[in-house]
Amino acid sequence: MKSEEPSEKVSKAFSPAGISSFFEVCSLLTDKENVTPIEDIGSRGGGFAIQKGVFAEVSVSKSKTNSISVFINGKYAPEAKTSKMVAKNLLNRVEGAYKVIIKHEVQIPIGAGFGTSAGGALTTGLALSKALDLKFTFNEIGRIAHFAEIKCKTGLGTVGPLMLGGCLLTTEPGPPGTAVIDRIPLTQDYVIVAGVFGPTLTEEVLASSVKRAAANRWGGKTLKNILSEPTIENFLSCCFEFAEKTGFITKRLKNLAILAEKAGAIGSAQNMVGEAIHAVTKSKNANRVAEAFKEVLPDDSIFISNIDFQGARLIL
């Protein structure tokens, strides 16, 4: 006797948070259709995947009409447009209609340059694909998440690096499977100490021709300088110079970087984009750097996280 399928299917996924340390806008989605092929839209850059990140618990049940509800840390989140777009894309690929509930747990600040939109899109894609029994490869799911980020203007190239983990360099732009992504080899005793003053809307930065021009003027040079000496020390030095040259860095972020250096950090860079600093240090020194940040920031604006070397994955 066959057992009946459960009326509700639940799946879970995790994505590390993604910190961008520098970037170069390679192409944008324009208001005019078909001006730029979506395959060519993306960015070059570099940064880190960290073990604090974004979870998604996705439940699906058959319904008369499709519906998608997104919650972030227990609160209804209609603003989570990137996750919702991924879900819509996947529902268009199945027969029948479903009620989809997406519950995100976000462990890092939203809007401060930690790649929460990309993490939400990727975890939604992974978990919902499994719940709907869609037979997609990892890269196929990543491409759906990448395109959702582009269309929602919440990012240009964060999804691909989050699928790999580590200290990452995107040397050629595009969606997963097209982009060329490399890594700077690191041991697991390096940690990130982050200090956050506040958010910056990615959409506003991407919409500013002045800011895009500044990033493009210095982004390619930064990548070239990093590749000439691919060490963590040179990476951080080049990324900090990028923040200065582009004019993104603020006086209080510079102060945080000085505090980190005095506390023994290897180096630091600004989150792109957000008014936040990420310092890299060995694990034994992390608390000392965090304590230095407390001179100017409250405890809840400072956190320590290991670097994630595994990348986004299903957990249920």
PyMOL commands that set and color helices and strands:
alter all, ss='L'
color gray80, all
select helices_A, chain A and resi 38-40+81-91+116-131+138-152+159-162+202-207+209-228+232-246+251-262+283-293+299-301
alter helices_A, ss='H'
color red, helices_A
select strands_A, chain A and resi 8-27+42-63+67-72+75-76+97-106+167-172+180-184+190-198+267-270+275-282+302-306+313-314
alter strands_A, ss='S'
color yellow, strands_A
deselect
rebuild
show_as cartoon
